[in-house]
Amino acid sequence: MSAPEGPGKSFGLATRLVAAGREQPGRGGGVNPPIQRASTLLFPDVESLYGEERRSYGLDGMEAHDALARALIDIEGGAGAQLVPSGLAAITMALMAALRPGGEVLVTDSAYGPTRRFCDGVLAASGVATRYYDPRIGAGIAELLGPRTCAIVLESPGSLTFEVQDIPAITAAAKAAGVVTILDNTWSAGVYLKPFDLCVDYSIQALTKYQAGHADVLLGAILARTPELYEQARQTAKAFGVGVGSAEDAYLCLRGLRTMPLRLEHQSAAGLKIARWLEARPEVAEVLHPALPSSQDHALWARDFTGAAGLFGVVLKPLETASLDRALAEMAHFSMGFSWGGFESLIIPCNQQLRRTATPWAKGPLLRLSIGLEDPDDLIADLAVLLAKIAFK
Ligand SMILES: *Cc1c(COP(=O)(O)O)cnc(C)c1O
């Protein structure tokens, strides 16, 4: 969906998200878009069958998809948004849109694990090389750019380790070299960071996380800075036939968006309260949360972000792993599971899935917390019990 023409963004986010995606004229009175199940769309004559209609087949998405895409553009800006069935598909399709034969991609060493798997597997087998770089490289990225470089993948803060990247320094170097930049912007939900103000070309959202918000939908989006970049992403997703996810999922995600500002406000504040509590505990070596003034990346975060998600990391002091594993399984409110951004709090040990090649990660044991909608004091009590059960060395 291309960015609609319309009035400026003078209203607050919560106000805009009540109205977003509801501009569709000519409906029969429902507040929400219809959920249409369709492969085949019918046309009255040959001229319109082969005409320029944007929507000609179910794979292009139906009304609920269009409404969701418009709402995403309303949040984050950009010239267009392409929906795809998962956050991971958004990353892989954006990469495919930017690649050239024999090219090379630069990927932050803090990238989401499956992004790495795609680069090391599918791209490597297709003759596209990947070079991982230090997430804190900043303007130094210029030295890594060569004639083969076609894309830079950024993720800020990084998955599991939460380094904040100097996005404008990296996009400036990329722009000078004609290289496409792809930012995994899932942590900010598109709310706390505006990538197109920082000259990012593609912003990736795993809508599975805060947008859907209820641990029951898989969906992704590629938002593009210019109409040309949007068209490239759209044609790539179309060529691969990945589709746009189901109408039910688009509908649920749009429903999630209505309450996202409220959920984010709670999860952000609760996350910071819990991070501060953890920081003061003797069992904790470091809290990886860029909104804490003690964070190495705090100044960079404060420059570019307007808020923090409820997702952060904790490095504990040396401990007996078996005691941690036992204590995690016995928590009252935190559950263990992948994904995040839902209404329920999650906790996972991360060392098992950390992969670094450019900048070794020596800290640990590392936990990742996704703060849900519970009372933060109950979550703190749960964490106090966890820490008390661990056998520290
Ligand atoms: C979860 C996640 C994704 C992938 O989203 P899915 O919808 O689960 O495929 C991408 N990037 C980040 C940072 C994520 O946390």
PDBQT file of the ligand as one rigid body, heavy atoms in Angstrom, charges set to zero:
ROOT
HETATM    1  C1  LIG A 401      10.767 -11.739  16.266  1.00  0.00    +0.000 C 
HETATM    2  C2  LIG A 401      11.686 -10.893  15.499  1.00  0.00    +0.000 A 
HETATM    3  C3  LIG A 401      11.701 -10.949  14.119  1.00  0.00    +0.000 A 
HETATM    4  C4  LIG A 401      10.892 -11.948  13.327  1.00  0.00    +0.000 C 
HETATM    5  O1  LIG A 401       9.531 -11.861  13.471  1.00  0.00    +0.000 OA
HETATM    6  P1  LIG A 401       8.599 -13.134  13.156  1.00  0.00    +0.000 P 
HETATM    7  O2  LIG A 401       7.282 -12.543  12.874  1.00  0.00    +0.000 OA
HETATM    8  O3  LIG A 401       8.626 -13.979  14.391  1.00  0.00    +0.000 OA
HETATM    9  O4  LIG A 401       9.190 -13.838  11.982  1.00  0.00    +0.000 OA
HETATM   10  C5  LIG A 401      12.537 -10.080  13.446  1.00  0.00    +0.000 A 
HETATM   11  N1  LIG A 401      13.330  -9.221  14.100  1.00  0.00    +0.000 NA
HETATM   12  C6  LIG A 401      13.352  -9.151  15.435  1.00  0.00    +0.000 A 
HETATM   13  C7  LIG A 401      14.239  -8.165  16.095  1.00  0.00    +0.000 C 
HETATM   14  C8  LIG A 401      12.545  -9.996  16.184  1.00  0.00    +0.000 A 
HETATM   15  O5  LIG A 401      12.603  -9.949  17.524  1.00  0.00    +0.000 OA
ENDROOT
TORSDOF 0
